[in-house]
């Protein structure tokens, strides 16, 4: 029986979560995109993503088989503040997360970083490299977001299947490292 792992794809509004899940999913992804209406004016901050016409109102869902016996179920979170109440339900049972960042709106990923750090859920940072984004190095982003030195920061193109797969591979390797260290610490504490 294959091992199924739940992974979250989180980040701010318009950062590319739906695009990321859709690019890498081996099944037709479930998307709960709705058209932005005039009622969202003043509620959703669309500065920097003025061309965005839709928004995720519940979640995105996709699946990818990493290798025989290992399947990742991807759950994309909604990005707007008004839908954050859903994050608790979506994160239940997740093994780890990818936080997508947009260098044009880097501060928008602070809430996701805080959320996962406060819950002890391991995450990596995937920097979606928009054509008109700023060209920062991974270390500059790590410093700006006050991430620990061991948190991977990976540049990506959320539209590219290969790029999204590379981010997922980085997350899986990171989770194996984090979980391996946790088991070693537990065994060591038994003898002290």
HUFENZI-V374831 format. One record per residue. N is the residue number from 0. RES is the residue in one small letter. PHI is phi in whole degrees, 0 to 359 (* if undefined). NEAR is the number of other ideal C-beta (glycine too) atoms within 12 Angstrom. Layout:
BEGIN
n=(N | N)
res=(RES | RES)
phi=(PHI | PHI)
near=(NEAR | NEAR)
END
This chain:
BEGIN
n=(0 | 1 | 2 | 3 | 4 | 5 | 6 | 7 | 8 | 9 | 10 | 11 | 12 | 13 | 14 | 15 | 16 | 17 | 18 | 19 | 20 | 21 | 22 | 23 | 24 | 25 | 26 | 27 | 28 | 29 | 30 | 31 | 32 | 33 | 34 | 35 | 36 | 37 | 38 | 39 | 40 | 41 | 42 | 43 | 44 | 45 | 46 | 47 | 48 | 49 | 50 | 51 | 52 | 53 | 54 | 55 | 56 | 57 | 58 | 59 | 60 | 61 | 62 | 63 | 64 | 65 | 66 | 67 | 68 | 69 | 70 | 71 | 72 | 73 | 74 | 75 | 76 | 77 | 78 | 79 | 80 | 81 | 82 | 83 | 84 | 85 | 86 | 87 | 88 | 89 | 90 | 91 | 92 | 93 | 94 | 95 | 96 | 97 | 98 | 99 | 100 | 101 | 102 | 103 | 104 | 105 | 106 | 107 | 108 | 109 | 110 | 111 | 112 | 113 | 114 | 115 | 116 | 117 | 118 | 119 | 120 | 121 | 122 | 123 | 124 | 125 | 126 | 127 | 128 | 129 | 130 | 131 | 132 | 133 | 134 | 135 | 136 | 137 | 138 | 139 | 140 | 141 | 142 | 143 | 144 | 145 | 146 | 147 | 148 | 149 | 150 | 151 | 152 | 153 | 154 | 155 | 156 | 157 | 158 | 159 | 160 | 161 | 162 | 163 | 164 | 165 | 166 | 167 | 168 | 169 | 170 | 171 | 172 | 173 | 174 | 175 | 176 | 177 | 178 | 179 | 180 | 181 | 182 | 183 | 184 | 185 | 186 | 187 | 188 | 189 | 190 | 191)
res=(x | x | x | x | x | x | x | x | x | x | x | x | x | x | x | x | x | x | x | x | x | x | x | x | x | x | x | x | x | x | x | x | x | x | x | x | x | x | x | x | x | x | x | x | x | x | x | x | x | x | x | x | x | x | x | x | x | x | x | x | x | x | x | x | x | x | x | x | x | x | x | x | x | x | x | x | x | x | x | x | x | x | x | x | x | x | x | x | x | x | x | x | x | x | x | x | x | x | x | x | x | x | x | x | x | x | x | x | x | x | x | x | x | x | x | x | x | x | x | x | x | x | x | x | x | x | x | x | x | x | x | x | x | x | x | x | x | x | x | x | x | x | x | x | x | x | x | x | x | x | x | x | x | x | x | x | x | x | x | x | x | x | x | x | x | x | x | x | x | x | x | x | x | x | x | x | x | x | x | x | x | x | x | x | x | x | x | x | x | x | x | x)
phi=(* | 290 | 275 | 255 | 239 | 269 | 234 | 261 | 241 | 235 | 147 | 287 | 297 | 76 | 275 | 115 | 297 | 297 | 297 | 300 | 299 | 294 | 291 | 258 | 293 | 273 | 245 | 295 | 290 | 278 | 231 | 248 | 277 | 231 | 290 | 292 | 245 | 297 | 293 | 275 | 297 | 87 | 258 | 260 | 275 | 260 | 298 | 89 | 227 | 302 | 278 | 291 | 244 | 231 | 212 | 282 | 253 | 223 | 192 | 246 | 220 | 212 | 219 | 216 | 268 | 282 | 200 | 306 | 91 | 225 | 242 | 256 | 260 | 258 | 241 | 273 | 274 | 290 | 265 | 281 | 307 | 293 | 251 | 295 | 301 | 282 | 299 | 299 | 293 | 294 | 279 | 301 | 85 | 285 | 270 | 188 | 215 | 248 | 259 | 275 | 236 | 239 | 295 | 285 | 219 | 301 | 297 | 294 | 265 | 305 | 301 | 291 | 300 | 301 | 302 | 287 | 297 | 296 | 261 | 69 | 269 | 299 | 213 | 238 | 254 | 254 | 267 | 284 | 274 | 288 | 303 | 258 | 279 | 276 | 262 | 259 | 279 | 305 | 294 | 294 | 291 | 302 | 292 | 299 | 265 | 56 | 274 | 294 | 298 | 270 | 283 | 295 | 239 | 238 | 281 | 207 | 237 | 299 | 279 | 263 | 301 | 297 | 294 | 296 | 298 | 297 | 297 | 297 | 298 | 299 | 297 | 300 | 298 | 297 | 296 | 297 | 294 | 298 | 290 | 296 | 294 | 297 | 293 | 297 | 296 | 296 | 296 | 296 | 290 | 292 | 258 | 249)
near=(7 | 14 | 17 | 19 | 30 | 27 | 49 | 46 | 54 | 49 | 48 | 40 | 38 | 36 | 44 | 45 | 51 | 42 | 35 | 47 | 44 | 30 | 33 | 41 | 31 | 21 | 19 | 12 | 29 | 21 | 27 | 23 | 25 | 20 | 13 | 24 | 14 | 9 | 12 | 22 | 11 | 10 | 16 | 31 | 23 | 23 | 17 | 23 | 28 | 14 | 13 | 30 | 15 | 25 | 34 | 41 | 25 | 24 | 31 | 42 | 29 | 35 | 27 | 32 | 22 | 28 | 15 | 9 | 12 | 22 | 24 | 39 | 35 | 46 | 40 | 47 | 46 | 38 | 42 | 32 | 21 | 19 | 29 | 21 | 15 | 26 | 34 | 17 | 18 | 35 | 30 | 14 | 16 | 33 | 30 | 38 | 43 | 52 | 49 | 52 | 50 | 39 | 34 | 26 | 30 | 33 | 24 | 33 | 42 | 22 | 27 | 43 | 34 | 20 | 29 | 35 | 21 | 14 | 21 | 15 | 32 | 36 | 44 | 46 | 46 | 49 | 43 | 43 | 29 | 28 | 13 | 15 | 25 | 21 | 15 | 22 | 15 | 26 | 17 | 19 | 34 | 24 | 17 | 22 | 32 | 17 | 30 | 19 | 11 | 16 | 32 | 35 | 36 | 33 | 30 | 42 | 26 | 39 | 20 | 21 | 22 | 15 | 26 | 39 | 30 | 26 | 45 | 44 | 27 | 31 | 43 | 29 | 21 | 31 | 31 | 20 | 20 | 25 | 18 | 15 | 16 | 16 | 14 | 14 | 14 | 13 | 12 | 11 | 10 | 9 | 8 | 7)
END
